Amino acid sequence: MPITKTEKRVDINQRRIINGADADVMQLSPMKHKFAWEAYLAGNANHWLPTEITMQNDIEQWKSDSVLTADERKAFKTVLGFFTTADSIAANNIVLASYKHVTSPECRMYMLRQGYEEAIHTHAYQYIVESLGLDEGEIYNMYREVDAIYEKASFILSFNEGIFDPNFKTGTFEADQKFLENIAVFALILEGIFFYSAFAVMFGFQRQNKMIGSAEQIQYIMRDESQHLNFGINIINSIKEEQPELWTPEFQQHIVDLVKEGTRLEYTFAQTVFPKGIFGMNAEGFKQYIEYIADRRLTRVGLPEQFGVSNPFPWMSEAIDLNKEKNFFETRVTEYQVGGTLDW
């Protein structure tokens, strides 16, 4: 778009998540959506790379016939198969669709960081696959071959159809609600429910001192995804404040129904991962955990709980609390090159 010459200064009150003024260039001041800037700074402080983490113990355990059971191996590969698909879907949604409709400069800054983090996550899954010598065709085709993963991916992708259309633009009631629906599905369901149950599986391995290199990478990914989730929730709540006419009772019920459908799909996935149960976890326990997580997501955007259950996996709260230095002497430290030390 051509830049319009004007003597008028940017007014912070004209800044919007969507449909805002002065969206042609990314100028951060005056800053309105400070939550996005704080998320951007936190993302930079939390930077990590998969290759910093040693996989030697994981390789030895995977090759051993006595460490992992057949059910544990199936659960590990199924979760990895889901992850490889889900993060690429999330990245495409940010880069190819959501970004171009967002008019808040500070939100755009974080979305660029978020897109890069999704790339790191994709790198991490490939690092795990290569390190363990897994069948790449099996892992990367699970979204086509495993019904529970296919159904989740299809559900999420169905909400891209509108905002991925090159002719889609915000600015009407229907289009703005479509954009808000997309953000709600990706934040509350994909990153808020689908990812978290898969995280719990990996931390089940970690609690048994199994596949700890893989689990540590997933822990870093979870820290990033927690930030993505919070950012998405802040986006939803900001749009609700800036355009309250979109948040109709009918639309609220629609979001509740979508979260309930996402929860049902996750039940099916849990049954696939845990046909018999491992580490004291089974499909029924996961059903309760998924319902607990779903309620937490709904209340964060001002919607009522639907299940009213307690958290059966309280140790998941501990898994989120991760410091970058926690395994300083156990992981490979990368010295990042800056400034004049770069070798051109």
C-alpha positions, -999 to 999 in steps of 0.1 A, spaced: 0 0 0 13 36 -7 21 56 24 -2 86 28 15 119 37 -1 136 66 7 162 93 -13 142 118 6 124 146 -3 88 154 -29 87 182 -25 57 206 -63 55 208 -64 47 170 -42 17 175 -62 -16 172 -54 -53 170 -72 -53 136 -86 -23 116 -62 1 132 -47 33 118 -12 36 104 -6 0 97 16 6 66 48 6 86 58 -10 119 65 19 143 63 9 179 57 43 195 32 53 208 27 17 222 -7 6 232 -6 -33 234 22 -35 259 15 -72 266 28 -80 231 61 -61 237 66 -79 270 60 -112 252 85 -102 225 112 -94 252 104 -127 271 107 -147 239 141 -132 232 153 -139 268 141 -175 264 159 -183 232 172 -219 228 182 -243 201 175 -281 200 212 -289 194 221 -275 228 205 -306 244 223 -339 244 204 -369 231 229 -396 240 209 -411 269 178 -411 247 196 -429 219 208 -456 243 174 -461 259 157 -462 225 181 -489 212 177 -510 244 151 -537 245 147 -535 283 141 -498 290 109 -489 271 78 -511 267 60 -515 234 31 -493 247 56 -466 257 73 -466 223 39 -463 206 29 -434 229 62 -416 222 60 -419 185 23 -410 183 28 -378 203 58 -369 181 37 -376 150 12 -351 163 38 -325 172 54 -325 137 21 -316 121 7 -292 147 36 -268 149 37 -264 111 0 -257 110 5 -230 137 34 -215 118 15 -213 86 -15 -196 103 8 -169 117 29 -162 87 5 -168 58 -27 -155 73 -30 -138 107 0 -115 105 -12 -95 74 -45 -87 91 -30 -75 124 -25 -37 125 -9 -34 160 29 -29 154 39 -44 188 17 -74 181 33 -79 147 67 -78 164 58 -107 187 42 -126 158 75 -125 140 92 -139 170 64 -165 174 68 -176 138 106 -181 144 99 -201 176 76 -225 156 105 -230 132 127 -240 162 101 -264 174 100 -280 139 138 -283 141 135 -299 175 112 -327 163 135 -334 134 165 -335 157 147 -361 179 137 -382 148 172 -381 134 189 -388 168 168 -418 175 169 -431 139 131 -432 137 113 -440 105 107 -405 91 79 -418 68 60 -432 97 63 -401 119 57 -375 93 27 -393 78 8 -399 110 -15 -370 103 -26 -389 72 -26 -424 87 -36 -421 124 -73 -412 126 -71 -393 159 -43 -370 145 -60 -366 112 -93 -355 128 -75 -329 150 -56 -315 121 -86 -314 98 -106 -296 126 -80 -269 130 -74 -264 93 -111 -259 86 -108 -226 103 -81 -213 80 -104 -213 49 -117 -178 55 -86 -158 65 -63 -177 41 -84 -165 11 -63 -138 -7 -95 -117 -10 -103 -119 28 -100 -86 46 -112 -74 80 -134 -44 84 -169 -59 83 -188 -75 112 -187 -109 95 -150 -108 86 -139 -95 120 -158 -123 137 -142 -148 113 -107 -134 123 -116 -136 160 -129 -172 156 -95 -181 140 -75 -167 169 -98 -184 194 -94 -218 177 -56 -216 174 -50 -201 209 -76 -219 230 -78 -252 212 -46 -260 192 -21 -243 215 -43 -244 247 -56 -280 246 -41 -301 219 -5 -292 227 -9 -296 265 -22 -331 266 7 -341 244 31 -323 267 18 -343 296 27 -375 278 63 -364 273 66 -353 309 54 -387 320 85 -401 304 106 -375 321 92 -384 355 103 -420 349 138 -408 339 132 -419 304 138 -400 271 149 -370 292 167 -353 263 135 -354 242 114 -343 272 137 -314 279 133 -301 244 95 -305 248 98 -286 281 114 -256 263 87 -259 236 60 -259 263 75 -227 277 73 -211 243 38 -224 237 26 -211 271 37 -176 259 19 -182 226 -12 -191 245 -11 -161 267 -5 -138 237 -35 -153 219 -57 -149 249 -46 -112 252 -54 -107 215 -89 -121 221 -95 -100 252 -81 -68 234 -104 -73 204 -133 -78 228 -125 -45 244 -118 -26 211 -148 -41 192 -173 -53 218 -200 -57 192 -183 -88 180 -186 -107 213 -223 -115 209 -240 -141 231 -243 -163 200 -206 -160 192 -197 -168 228 -217 -200 226 -201 -208 193 -166 -206 209 -178 -227 239 -191 -253 214 -158 -253 195 -138 -258 227 -161 -287 237 -156 -303 202 -118 -299 205 -120 -315 239 -139 -345 224 -113 -349 197 -86 -349 224 -104 -377 242 -100 -398 211 -64 -389 208 -58 -400 244 -74 -433 238 -50 -438 208 -20 -429 229 -30 -448 259 -49 -480 248 -37 -497 281 -21 -469 301 15 -461 310 32 -444 339 0 -446 359 -17 -425 333 -46 -437 312 -72 -424 289 -97 -417 317 -72 -397 336 -64 -378 305 -101 -371 299 -103 -353 332 -70 -334 325 -83 -323 291 -116 -311 307 -96 -292 334 -74 -275 308 -105 -266 286 -122 -249 315 -90 -229 322 -90 -217 286 -126 -207 286 -124 -187 319 -94 -167 306 -116 -152 279 -146 -147 302 -166 -178 292 -181 -202 318 -166 -235 328 -182 -265 311 -168 -294 331 -159 -283 367 -132 -309 374 -100 -308 393 -65 -312 379 -55 -349 380 -19 -341 370 -7 -314 394 29 -321 385 22 -305 351 24 -271 369 60 -279 379 69 -289 344 61 -254 331 85 -238 355 117 -240 335 149 -220 339 173 -220 309 202 -228 332 187 -258 349 209 -284 331 238 -261 324 265 -287 329 245 -315 313 237 -299 280 259 -286 253 264 -248 256 263 -228 224 283 -196 222 263 -173 200 283 -150 179 275 -113 180 288 -81 164 325 -81 154 330 -118 163 309 -129 133 328 -147 106 315 -134 73 
